[in-house]
Amino acid sequence: QLQLQESGSGLVKPSQTLSLTCAVSGDSLNSGGYSWSWIRQPPGKDLEWIGYIYHSGSTYYNPSLKSRVTMSIDRSKNQFSLKLNSVTAADTAVYYCARGEALPPRYFGYWGQGTLVTVSS
Amino acid sequence: QSVLTQPPSVSAAPGQKVTISCSGSSSNIGNNYVSWYQHLPGTAPKLLIYDNNKRPSGIPDRLSGSKSDTSATLGITGLHTGDEADYYCGTWDTRLTTFVFGTGTKVTVL
């Protein structure tokens, strides 16, 4: 059974960089046909798709966040990562990693439990 | 704010049926597949419906999905307390070039 688990800093200061990692078990990130996404949900707000990374390392980011987002993949550890720089309070959210079907993703079949990141001084 | 609009809440008695609408446009629902997710706070969102009307393995047939033009609908029959959760629709938006989610609907079992 595929499982995803987010980890990373839960508290980030304004203007600094948010860093999260998603560890994948039960499947290889090298599996074709899937994209690996980050999605977030600020308190009381809608889900927002951040972007995806493919096993080849190619990426696609939400245009609204593109200037601040970097995603990377570590095949040896079977995990992928998110960096979001110049954070503000508006970046406070629960961050999820998820496996997307196809490119661009048609749907997300597996999600992590999510991790809360708070931006505060 | 999301480009996919859902009612904030729906409710029904146990055993009854609820439907949740998801209204979009030709750049999203009108030309792309719709999926539906159940979300309980503190847990991983769960895929209920994909490709408009398909159920993943393990999802009971009392859940159904449909799409017409620029709107989609999730139906839940035989409602029980375990169905109390937030439900979201989602699809790719060709104009925004991003995956978009609906505004979310809270289901309450009376």
Chai-1 contact restraints between the chains, C-beta under 6 A:
chainA,res_idxA,chainB,res_idxB,connection_type,confidence,min_distance_angstrom,max_distance_angstrom,comment,restraint_id
A,D46,B,S2,contact,1.0,0.0,6.0,A-B,restraint_1
A,D46,B,F101,contact,1.0,0.0,6.0,A-B,restraint_2
A,D46,B,T103,contact,1.0,0.0,6.0,A-B,restraint_3
A,L47,B,F101,contact,1.0,0.0,6.0,A-B,restraint_4
A,W49,B,T98,contact,1.0,0.0,6.0,A-B,restraint_5
A,W49,B,F99,contact,1.0,0.0,6.0,A-B,restraint_6
A,N62,B,T98,contact,1.0,0.0,6.0,A-B,restraint_7
A,P104,B,W92,contact,1.0,0.0,6.0,A-B,restraint_8
A,P105,B,F99,contact,1.0,0.0,6.0,A-B,restraint_9
A,R106,B,Y33,contact,1.0,0.0,6.0,A-B,restraint_10
A,Y107,B,S35,contact,1.0,0.0,6.0,A-B,restraint_11
A,Y107,B,Y50,contact,1.0,0.0,6.0,A-B,restraint_12
A,G109,B,L47,contact,1.0,0.0,6.0,A-B,restraint_13
A,W111,B,A44,contact,1.0,0.0,6.0,A-B,restraint_14
A,W111,B,P45,contact,1.0,0.0,6.0,A-B,restraint_15
A,G112,B,A44,contact,1.0,0.0,6.0,A-B,restraint_16
A,Q113,B,A44,contact,1.0,0.0,6.0,A-B,restraint_17
